[in-house]
């Protein structure tokens, strides 16, 4: 069983990329030990209800850079990705 780190800006927005990420997380978590790193704290119940996935108990851990969504709304997406990648290296 491999240990994987999924790095994503956000998971609980309505949209195709978040939907694909949630579906991929569910599939990966069935075979591997998965941790998730995002910019802001995620509401896992919202992610599950939006995309019809079951992530509770399957994801090893969730980590976020901050709990303040307002901060990352002011930061361009590329800077957010840069901050995530720096954190993922640690």
N, C-alpha and C positions, 0 to 999 in steps of 0.2 A: 504494500500500500504506500503510494507516494504522498508526500506532503506538498500541497500547492498553496500559493498565495494569489488570490484574485485581486487585482488593483482596478478600481472603478471610481470615476468622479462621483457618481450618484446611482442609486438603484430604485428610488421610489418616485421618479417622475414618470408620467405617462408618455410612452414613446417606444419605438422599435428597438433602439439599442439597449434600453433598460430591460425590456421584455426578453431579448435574446440573452442578456447577461444573467437574468434570474433563471431562465430555462437551463442555461449552461451550468450554472452553479448547482442546480438540483441534480443534473446528470453526473457532474463530476463528483459530487458529495456521496453518491451511491457507491463509488469505487475507490475514492481517495479521501485523505484527510485534508479538508479545505478550510483555509482562513481567508477573511475578506478585509481589505483595506480601502476605505473610502474617505472623501474629503470631510463629510459631515456625518453625524450619527444617523443611522438608518432606523426607520420604524419597520421592523421585520413583519409585523402583522399587516401593515399596509402593502408591502411588497408581495406577500403571499396572496392577499385578496385581489390586488390589481392583476396579477399574472397567473393565478391558479397553480402556484407551486407550493411545495411543502419543504421549508428550510429549517424549521424549528427542530433542534436535536440532531440535525445532519451537519450543520456548519460548525467547525471546531471553535472558531472565535471570530468576532467582529472587532475591528479597530478603526478609529477615525482620527483625523488630524485635529478636528475641532467639533464642538457641538453647535457652533454658531453658523447657521445657514446664511445669515445676513453677511458675514465676512466673505464667504465664497461667491456670493452674488456680485460683489464689487470687484472680485479678482477675475481677470480674463482666464478662459479655460486652459490655455497653454501654461499659465503659471500654476494653476491648480494641478495639472498633470505633472509638471516639474516637481512640485512639492511632494506629490504622492510617490514618484519614482525615487526621490531622495530618501523618503521614509522607508520605502520597501527595501532599499539596500542595507538598512541597519539590521 
